[in-house]
């Protein structure tokens, strides 16, 4: 593996070529197929993962089997660091949503790299802070918004992260399934279908095949 590819990973930003070469030596590259469980909640963990290509979902499952999607991570993101940092079992389950290319780093190598590289520590803390901010926003949404508001906020968040702007100011992106949206906002698939129908009838969005087109009016209605 070329160290050039490691320079594209935000976690490794600002690191010297020598440090990146250490990472190249210490990581193992793996190709993993869709729908594979990489990390299981409550199990012991011995490595962390960096995503080079593909997407995973981070989930918790309730005692009734209902799934909550905490986050969807993609290229440049990492996961599995928490169990290595606090020595607790895995805090969530992580499953591939598509064929994925990963780098794996073992616990002892992760700790020795952290001790030797200030940039790595600072990048790690910065990402963990961003995740806490995002989790705070999710708690706020759950406490203060109704289901319609939570769905609108989620669609606007995905639009700003992954969307492509059209000439009329609308934003288009590949739509998640109604079940995925339901698991992200804490409601049922049926409710999501009804709410998306309402938002569509009121002209806030349009479904087009596998895509969803969000009109600017949705942004104004849910600032
Ligand atoms: P770990 O607890 O080792 O295994 C599950 C991983 O999921 C965890 O480390 C984090 O890397 C990741 N994770 C847990 N909660 C979140 C979250 N709210 N947002 C993004 N990633 C998370």
Boltz pocket constraint, residues with backbone or C-beta under 6 A from the ligand:
constraints:
  - pocket:
      binder: B
      contacts: [[A, 39], [A, 45], [A, 47], [A, 58], [A, 70], [A, 71], [A, 78], [A, 79], [A, 80], [A, 81], [A, 82], [A, 83], [A, 84], [A, 89], [A, 90], [A, 91], [A, 92], [A, 93], [A, 94], [A, 131], [A, 135]]
      max_distance: 6.0
